[in-house]
């Protein structure tokens, strides 16, 4: 009797093992079948899909994202890079590392200044009594980096007049007063300054008789009557890109000597969201997809609003948020390559301005670092129409080197109601 019970138990165990084995095998087969039904296909990359910013371009667009306040803005990555490149040459240890992490190793293309057209200038202002403390090796490194084109000036720093005058001259008087009284004082020892400006015509200027009021849609959806430039063109120095989410327009400025600047407008569905998720690779993708106006059978018709404004970055606050901290700390800053005393950066300022019109672009920027001592129906025959009629971002860059001179946003352009009287209406 007991023998029969033992046999029954063994049979049950064997049946259970077989059932489990078959069940597992069925599960395995089901997984294989699911994999066949749902293959892992890589979706094509969309032009607005974000990707990681490289160190070399981290600072170019960082301020665009940090100060994305739905207002007109402009700044110059090139100006900021010039000034902080001079500062980095005087930094050591962790101070140098933090600067390098944000700005990288900047390489600058040589540009020849042209009276009232193009200007790039760098200067070191040194307090008179601090003259013998500055290391000659630092001055030599600066001059080697910038081919001897850095001006060395001495002042008593009793007022901001001499620095403001220098900036004004180098920016064709577009930025007359970057510093205000109180920005420097008796504790200020070294001031590093960059100023740059352009007054360039379009390669193809707009006819003022074609300027008119046209609807511009503000980000909240309201309609705004904007002063709008218009041009029909077949030229190969004007290009565009357009998809369901993004419209881009590229226009060359007049080539001067070896400098070819271009203006690139990028209009997404929603500018604030686009900037919040923006990565530099998106510019590369747009560049690769630009279509020349000359490649369109009937050319293109451009509509883009006129704009003019100034902007000042909260530069020190932004840089701290980017991870540059030690240089602003009187106890941690290591600027020992400039001088043996306890230098640290008390403040840094950046101001820029732009005037975008039928003739071309007038734009200027200056960066100043103050260091102290701490010890509808499509007509097939009509030209392709590109409408920049919503808030957009823009950049102005060297077409060859891709050095970015200016970056900005336009949320609200000029008002046609205010500008209309300036134009002859037939």
Secondary structure, 3 states (H helix, E strand, C coil): CHHHHHHHHHHHHHHHHHHHHHHHHHHHHHHHHHHHHCCCCCCCCCCCCCCCCCHHHHHHHHHHHHCCCCCCEEECHHHHHHHHHHHHCCCCHHHHHHHHHHHCCCCCCCCCCECCCEEEEEEEEEEHHHHHHECHHHHHHHHHHCCCCEEEEEECCCCCHHHHHHHHHHCCCCCCCCCCCCCCCCCEEEEEEEEEEEEEEECCCCCHHHCEEEEEECCCCCEEEEEEEEEEECCCCEEEEECCCEEEEEEEECCECCECEEEEEEEECCHHHHHHCCCCHHHHHHHHHCEEHHHCCCCEEEEEECEEEEEEECHHHHHHHHCCCHHHCCCCCCCCCCECCCEEEEEEEEEEEEEECCCEEEEEEEEEEEEEECCCCCCCCCCEEEEECECEEEEEEECCCCCEEEEEEECCCCEHHHHHHHCCCC
